[in-house]
Amino acid sequence: MTAVPTPSTCAEGHCITCSDEGIEMEVVATAGHVAHCLDPDGAAAEVDVALVDAVAPGDTVLVHAGVAIAKLEAIA
């Protein structure tokens, strides 16, 4: 039986399963289901974008464990 995470067992800002966190990244280029992205510090990463709607350079995605889990919309 798996224990249900509670606020006291979760590290703030980290996934209880893999200790990874969701990071907003800017899409720089795309090639199929892979996007070349930059994190807020300018570090580059290849991100699997198969789970989100089509992305284009300039879009922002929320990335967890190397996979885009959401395409973020700009707030006007």
DRENPA-3360 file (N, C-alpha, C; in nm, 2 decimals, always signed):
BEGIN
1 = MTAVPTPS = +0.08/-0.12/+0.00/+0.00/+0.00/+0.00/+0.09/+0.12/+0.00 ~ +0.06/+0.22/-0.09/+0.14/+0.34/-0.10/+0.08/+0.45/-0.01 ~ +0.17/+0.51/+0.06/+0.13/+0.62/+0.15/+0.08/+0.74/+0.07 ~ -0.02/+0.81/+0.12/-0.07/+0.93/+0.05/+0.02/+1.05/+0.10 ~ +0.08/+1.13/+0.01/+0.16/+1.24/+0.05/+0.08/+1.34/+0.13 ~ +0.14/+1.40/+0.23/+0.07/+1.51/+0.30/+0.17/+1.62/+0.30 ~ +0.12/+1.74/+0.34/+0.21/+1.86/+0.34/+0.33/+1.84/+0.42 ~ +0.33/+1.76/+0.52/+0.44/+1.74/+0.61/+0.54/+1.64/+0.54;
9 = TCAEGHCI = +0.50/+1.56/+0.44/+0.59/+1.46/+0.38/+0.64/+1.51/+0.24 ~ +0.59/+1.62/+0.19/+0.63/+1.68/+0.07/+0.73/+1.79/+0.09 ~ +0.84/+1.79/+0.01/+0.94/+1.90/+0.02/+0.88/+2.01/-0.07 ~ +0.88/+2.13/-0.02/+0.82/+2.24/-0.09/+0.89/+2.26/-0.23 ~ +0.81/+2.26/-0.33/+0.85/+2.29/-0.46/+0.91/+2.17/-0.54 ~ +0.90/+2.05/-0.48/+0.96/+1.93/-0.54/+0.86/+1.82/-0.55 ~ +0.87/+1.74/-0.65/+0.78/+1.62/-0.67/+0.83/+1.52/-0.57 ~ +0.73/+1.46/-0.49/+0.76/+1.36/-0.39/+0.81/+1.23/-0.46;
17 = TCSDEGIE = +0.78/+1.21/-0.58/+0.83/+1.09/-0.65/+0.97/+1.10/-0.70 ~ +1.01/+1.21/-0.76/+1.14/+1.21/-0.82/+1.22/+1.33/-0.78 ~ +1.17/+1.41/-0.69/+1.24/+1.53/-0.64/+1.27/+1.64/-0.74 ~ +1.21/+1.62/-0.86/+1.22/+1.72/-0.97/+1.11/+1.82/-0.95 ~ +1.13/+1.94/-1.00/+1.03/+2.05/-0.99/+0.99/+2.09/-1.13 ~ +0.87/+2.15/-1.14/+0.83/+2.21/-1.26/+0.90/+2.34/-1.28 ~ +0.95/+2.36/-1.40/+1.03/+2.48/-1.44/+0.97/+2.54/-1.56 ~ +0.95/+2.68/-1.56/+0.91/+2.75/-1.68/+1.03/+2.76/-1.77;
25 = MEVVATAG = +1.01/+2.72/-1.90/+1.12/+2.73/-2.00/+1.06/+2.79/-2.12 ~ +1.15/+2.87/-2.19/+1.11/+2.93/-2.32/+1.16/+2.84/-2.43 ~ +1.07/+2.82/-2.53/+1.10/+2.75/-2.65/+1.18/+2.83/-2.74 ~ +1.29/+2.77/-2.78/+1.38/+2.84/-2.88/+1.37/+2.79/-3.02 ~ +1.35/+2.66/-3.03/+1.33/+2.59/-3.16/+1.26/+2.46/-3.14 ~ +1.20/+2.41/-3.24/+1.13/+2.28/-3.23/+1.17/+2.19/-3.35 ~ +1.16/+2.06/-3.32/+1.19/+1.95/-3.42/+1.10/+1.84/-3.39 ~ +0.99/+1.83/-3.45/+0.89/+1.72/-3.42/+0.84/+1.74/-3.28;
33 = HVAHCLDP = +0.85/+1.63/-3.19/+0.80/+1.64/-3.06/+0.91/+1.68/-2.96 ~ +1.02/+1.74/-3.01/+1.13/+1.79/-2.92/+1.14/+1.94/-2.94 ~ +1.15/+2.01/-2.82/+1.18/+2.15/-2.83/+1.31/+2.18/-2.76 ~ +1.38/+2.27/-2.82/+1.50/+2.32/-2.76/+1.46/+2.44/-2.68 ~ +1.49/+2.44/-2.55/+1.44/+2.54/-2.45/+1.55/+2.60/-2.37 ~ +1.52/+2.71/-2.31/+1.61/+2.78/-2.21/+1.53/+2.80/-2.08 ~ +1.60/+2.77/-1.97/+1.54/+2.79/-1.84/+1.57/+2.94/-1.80 ~ +1.51/+2.98/-1.69/+1.53/+3.13/-1.65/+1.67/+3.17/-1.64;
41 = DGAAAEVD = +1.76/+3.07/-1.61/+1.91/+3.11/-1.59/+1.98/+3.10/-1.73 ~ +1.91/+3.06/-1.83/+1.98/+3.05/-1.97/+2.03/+2.92/-2.00 ~ +2.01/+2.82/-1.91/+2.06/+2.68/-1.94/+1.97/+2.62/-2.04 ~ +2.03/+2.55/-2.14/+1.96/+2.49/-2.25/+1.92/+2.34/-2.22 ~ +1.81/+2.30/-2.27/+1.76/+2.16/-2.25/+1.68/+2.12/-2.37 ~ +1.68/+1.99/-2.40/+1.58/+1.94/-2.50/+1.47/+1.88/-2.42 ~ +1.35/+1.92/-2.46/+1.22/+1.89/-2.39/+1.13/+1.82/-2.48 ~ +1.07/+1.71/-2.43/+0.96/+1.64/-2.50/+0.83/+1.72/-2.49;
49 = VALVDAVA = +0.78/+1.76/-2.60/+0.66/+1.84/-2.60/+0.53/+1.76/-2.66 ~ +0.54/+1.63/-2.66/+0.43/+1.55/-2.72/+0.30/+1.57/-2.64 ~ +0.31/+1.60/-2.52/+0.18/+1.60/-2.43/+0.11/+1.74/-2.44 ~ +0.17/+1.84/-2.50/+0.11/+1.97/-2.51/+0.07/+2.01/-2.65 ~ -0.01/+2.11/-2.66/-0.05/+2.16/-2.79/+0.08/+2.21/-2.86 ~ +0.07/+2.23/-2.99/+0.18/+2.27/-3.07/+0.25/+2.39/-3.01 ~ +0.38/+2.39/-3.00/+0.46/+2.50/-2.95/+0.55/+2.56/-3.06 ~ +0.58/+2.68/-3.04/+0.66/+2.76/-3.14/+0.77/+2.84/-3.06;
57 = PGDTVLVH = +0.87/+2.88/-3.13/+0.97/+2.96/-3.06/+0.90/+3.09/-3.00 ~ +0.94/+3.11/-2.87/+0.89/+3.22/-2.80/+0.78/+3.18/-2.70 ~ +0.72/+3.06/-2.72/+0.63/+3.01/-2.62/+0.70/+2.97/-2.49 ~ +0.62/+2.96/-2.38/+0.67/+2.92/-2.25/+0.59/+2.79/-2.21 ~ +0.67/+2.69/-2.17/+0.62/+2.57/-2.13/+0.66/+2.54/-1.98 ~ +0.58/+2.46/-1.91/+0.61/+2.42/-1.78/+0.67/+2.28/-1.80 ~ +0.79/+2.26/-1.75/+0.87/+2.13/-1.78/+0.89/+2.06/-1.64 ~ +0.86/+1.93/-1.64/+0.88/+1.84/-1.53/+0.95/+1.72/-1.58;
65 = AGVAIAKL = +1.07/+1.69/-1.53/+1.15/+1.57/-1.56/+1.17/+1.56/-1.71 ~ +1.20/+1.67/-1.78/+1.23/+1.67/-1.92/+1.11/+1.67/-2.01 ~ +0.99/+1.68/-1.96/+0.87/+1.67/-2.04/+0.78/+1.79/-2.01 ~ +0.74/+1.86/-2.12/+0.65/+1.97/-2.11/+0.51/+1.92/-2.06 ~ +0.46/+1.97/-1.95/+0.33/+1.92/-1.90/+0.22/+2.03/-1.92 ~ +0.26/+2.15/-1.96/+0.16/+2.25/-1.99/+0.23/+2.36/-2.08 ~ +0.15/+2.42/-2.16/+0.19/+2.54/-2.24/+0.13/+2.65/-2.16 ~ +0.21/+2.75/-2.12/+0.17/+2.86/-2.04/+0.13/+2.98/-2.13;
73 = EAIA = +0.02/+3.04/-2.10/-0.03/+3.16/-2.17/+0.02/+3.28/-2.11 ~ +0.05/+3.38/-2.19/+0.09/+3.51/-2.13/-0.03/+3.58/-2.07 ~ +0.00/+3.65/-1.96/-0.11/+3.73/-1.89/-0.10/+3.87/-1.94 ~ -0.21/+3.91/-2.00/-0.22/+4.05/-2.06/-0.24/+4.15/-1.95;
% end
